[in-house]
Amino acid sequence: MIDFQHVNKRYAGGYEALTDITFSVERGELAFFTGHSGAGKSTLLKMIAAIERPTSGNIFVGQQNISALKRSAIPYLRRNLGLIFQEQRILLDRNVFANVMLPLQVMGADSRTAAARVRAALDKVGLLDKEKANPITLSGGEKQRLCIARAVVHRPTILIADEPTASLDTGYAREIMAVFESFHQVGVTVLIATHDRMLLDATRSRVFELTQGKLAA
């Protein structure tokens, strides 16, 4: 499903963010990526969405080589991805419903079908009763659930989350992980970067550890 083959990422100035990364994640798998700050977790996840490009090596998502993907094809790639990064980019001038609706509007979805999908996504993350609320009134955990609803409303096959429980207390973190596990259980491939030892210690899923840009374990 996702296959990294000897991937390297070097930034201007010579900084080596990732070095010779090789691994595979199967369709429908839940996998974690951990490591110290600056280990390369965020860079690795962004490469799957072609937000970052490798300096060398190949990245396959399904049968598609992301490394060789033309810029014009990137929006079509991302239609199969749900992305949750640390920069939440919630629109504070729109209510919860409108925030989740945005990806479907960009895709040109039929308004009636889109509205049903938005409410289904909000129901899935436990925010259906907040659809008319302004995001500024939400708790930290509710804002993260809003981001998850927005990421999954177009029914992606791969869900990518970068530090989704950062700054959340233990209770909220468990709630967020339960949401991710529910998507995993219905066949969505879920990739999560985290420092959270509680999550890592509790999981039976595979954990990939990065150290200074290299895959350590």
C-alpha positions as CSV (number, residue, x, y, z in Angstrom):
1,M,0.0,0.0,0.0
2,I,2.7,2.5,1.1
3,D,6.3,1.6,0.2
4,F,9.4,3.7,0.8
5,Q,12.5,2.6,-1.1
6,H,15.8,4.1,0.0
7,V,14.3,7.5,0.5
8,N,16.6,10.5,1.3
9,K,15.6,14.1,2.0
10,R,18.2,16.8,2.0
11,Y,17.3,20.5,2.5
12,A,19.1,23.6,1.1
13,G,22.2,24.1,3.2
14,G,22.9,20.4,3.4
15,Y,20.6,19.4,6.3
16,E,19.8,15.7,6.0
17,A,16.2,15.2,7.3
18,L,15.9,11.6,6.2
19,T,18.6,9.0,5.3
20,D,18.0,5.8,3.4
21,I,14.4,5.2,4.7
22,T,13.0,1.8,3.6
23,F,9.7,0.3,4.9
24,S,6.3,-0.8,3.8
25,V,2.8,-0.4,5.4
26,E,0.0,-2.7,4.3
27,R,-3.4,-1.7,3.2
28,G,-5.7,-1.2,6.3
29,E,-2.8,-1.2,8.7
30,L,-2.5,1.1,11.8
31,A,1.1,2.2,12.3
32,F,2.9,4.7,14.5
33,F,6.0,6.8,13.9
34,T,8.0,8.0,16.8
35,G,11.3,9.7,17.6
36,H,12.8,12.8,19.1
37,S,11.9,16.3,17.9
38,G,13.5,16.8,14.5
39,A,13.9,13.1,13.9
40,G,12.1,13.4,10.5
41,K,8.5,12.1,11.4
42,S,6.7,15.1,10.0
43,T,8.8,15.2,6.8
44,L,8.2,11.5,6.3
45,L,4.4,11.9,6.6
46,K,4.3,15.0,4.3
47,M,6.1,13.0,1.6
48,I,3.2,10.6,1.3
49,A,1.0,13.6,0.4
50,A,3.7,15.1,-1.9
51,I,3.9,18.2,0.4
52,E,7.6,17.4,0.6
53,R,9.5,15.6,-2.2
54,P,12.4,13.2,-1.7
55,T,15.9,14.1,-2.8
56,S,16.4,10.6,-4.0
57,G,14.6,7.2,-3.6
58,N,11.1,6.2,-4.5
59,I,7.7,6.4,-2.6
60,F,4.8,4.3,-3.8
61,V,1.2,4.8,-2.7
62,G,-0.7,1.8,-4.2
63,Q,0.9,1.4,-7.6
64,Q,1.7,5.2,-8.0
65,N,5.2,6.5,-7.7
66,I,4.8,9.7,-5.7
67,S,8.4,10.6,-6.3
68,A,7.8,11.0,-10.0
69,L,4.3,12.6,-9.7
70,K,3.6,15.7,-11.8
71,R,2.4,18.7,-9.9
72,S,-0.9,18.7,-11.7
73,A,-1.6,15.2,-10.4
74,I,-1.1,16.0,-6.7
75,P,-4.7,17.1,-6.0
76,Y,-5.9,13.8,-7.3
77,L,-3.5,11.9,-5.0
78,R,-4.8,13.9,-2.0
79,R,-8.4,12.9,-2.7
80,N,-7.5,9.5,-1.3
81,L,-5.7,11.0,1.8
82,G,-7.0,12.5,5.0
83,L,-4.4,14.9,6.4
84,I,-4.2,16.1,10.0
85,F,-1.1,18.2,10.7
86,Q,-0.2,20.3,13.8
87,E,-1.2,23.5,12.0
88,Q,-5.0,22.9,12.4
89,R,-6.0,25.8,10.0
90,I,-9.5,25.9,11.4
91,L,-11.5,28.7,9.9
92,L,-12.8,30.8,12.8
93,D,-15.2,32.8,10.7
94,R,-17.2,29.7,9.8
95,N,-19.1,27.3,12.0
96,V,-18.2,23.6,12.6
97,F,-20.4,22.4,9.8
98,A,-18.9,24.8,7.2
99,N,-15.4,23.9,8.2
100,V,-16.0,20.2,7.5
101,M,-17.9,21.0,4.3
102,L,-15.0,22.9,2.8
103,P,-13.1,19.9,1.3
104,L,-16.3,18.7,-0.4
105,Q,-16.9,22.2,-1.8
106,V,-13.4,22.2,-3.3
107,M,-14.1,18.8,-4.9
108,G,-17.4,20.1,-6.4
109,A,-19.6,17.6,-4.5
110,D,-23.4,17.8,-4.8
111,S,-24.7,20.0,-2.0
112,R,-27.3,17.5,-0.7
113,T,-24.8,14.6,-0.7
114,A,-22.1,16.8,0.8
115,A,-24.4,17.9,3.7
116,A,-25.2,14.2,4.5
117,R,-21.5,13.4,4.4
118,V,-20.6,16.3,6.7
119,R,-23.2,15.2,9.3
120,A,-22.0,11.6,9.1
121,A,-18.4,12.7,9.7
122,L,-19.4,14.9,12.6
123,D,-21.5,12.0,14.1
124,K,-18.5,9.7,13.7
125,V,-16.3,12.0,15.8
126,G,-19.0,12.9,18.3
127,L,-19.5,16.5,17.2
128,L,-22.9,16.3,15.5
129,D,-24.5,18.4,18.3
130,K,-21.9,21.1,17.7
131,E,-22.4,21.6,14.0
132,K,-23.6,25.2,14.4
133,A,-21.0,26.2,17.0
134,N,-18.1,28.5,16.3
135,P,-14.8,26.6,16.5
136,I,-13.5,29.2,19.0
137,T,-16.0,27.8,21.6
138,L,-14.7,24.2,21.3
139,S,-12.3,22.6,23.7
140,G,-8.9,21.4,22.6
141,G,-10.1,17.8,22.1
142,E,-13.2,19.0,20.2
143,K,-11.0,21.1,17.9
144,Q,-8.9,18.0,17.1
145,R,-12.1,16.0,16.5
146,L,-13.2,18.8,14.1
147,C,-9.9,18.4,12.2
148,I,-10.4,14.6,12.0
149,A,-14.0,15.1,10.7
150,R,-12.7,17.5,8.0
151,A,-10.0,15.0,7.1
152,V,-12.3,12.0,6.6
153,V,-15.4,13.7,5.2
154,H,-14.4,12.8,1.6
155,R,-13.9,9.1,2.7
156,P,-10.1,8.7,2.2
157,T,-8.4,5.3,2.1
158,I,-5.4,6.6,4.0
159,L,-5.5,8.8,7.2
160,I,-2.3,10.6,8.2
161,A,-2.0,12.4,11.6
162,D,1.0,14.3,12.9
163,E,1.0,14.5,16.7
164,P,-2.8,14.4,17.0
165,T,-2.7,14.2,20.8
166,A,-0.1,16.9,21.4
167,S,-1.2,19.3,24.2
168,L,-4.2,17.2,25.1
169,D,-4.7,15.7,28.5
170,T,-4.9,11.9,29.0
171,G,-8.7,11.7,28.7
172,Y,-8.9,13.7,25.4
173,A,-5.9,11.8,24.0
174,R,-7.7,8.5,24.6
175,E,-10.8,9.8,22.9
176,I,-8.9,10.9,19.9
177,M,-7.1,7.5,19.6
178,A,-10.5,5.7,19.9
179,V,-11.6,7.7,16.8
180,F,-8.5,6.7,14.9
181,E,-9.0,3.1,15.9
182,S,-12.6,3.2,14.7
183,F,-11.4,4.2,11.2
184,H,-8.7,1.5,11.2
185,Q,-11.4,-1.1,12.1
186,V,-13.3,-0.3,8.9
187,G,-10.3,-0.7,6.7
188,V,-8.7,2.7,6.5
189,T,-4.9,2.8,6.6
190,V,-3.9,5.0,9.5
191,L,-0.4,6.5,10.0
192,I,0.2,8.5,13.2
193,A,3.4,10.4,14.3
194,T,3.5,10.8,18.1
195,H,5.7,11.4,21.1
196,D,3.0,10.1,23.4
197,R,4.4,7.1,25.3
198,M,1.0,6.2,26.7
199,L,-0.3,5.6,23.2
200,L,2.8,3.7,22.1
201,D,2.9,1.5,25.2
202,A,-0.8,0.6,24.8
203,T,-0.7,-0.3,21.1
204,R,-0.2,-3.7,19.5
205,S,0.4,-2.0,16.2
206,R,3.8,-1.6,14.5
207,V,5.9,1.3,15.7
208,F,8.6,2.8,13.5
209,E,11.3,4.7,15.4
210,L,13.3,7.5,13.8
211,T,16.6,8.7,15.1
212,Q,18.3,11.6,13.4
213,G,16.6,10.9,10.2
214,K,17.3,7.2,10.1
215,L,14.9,4.3,10.8
216,A,16.2,2.8,14.0
217,A,13.6,0.2,14.7
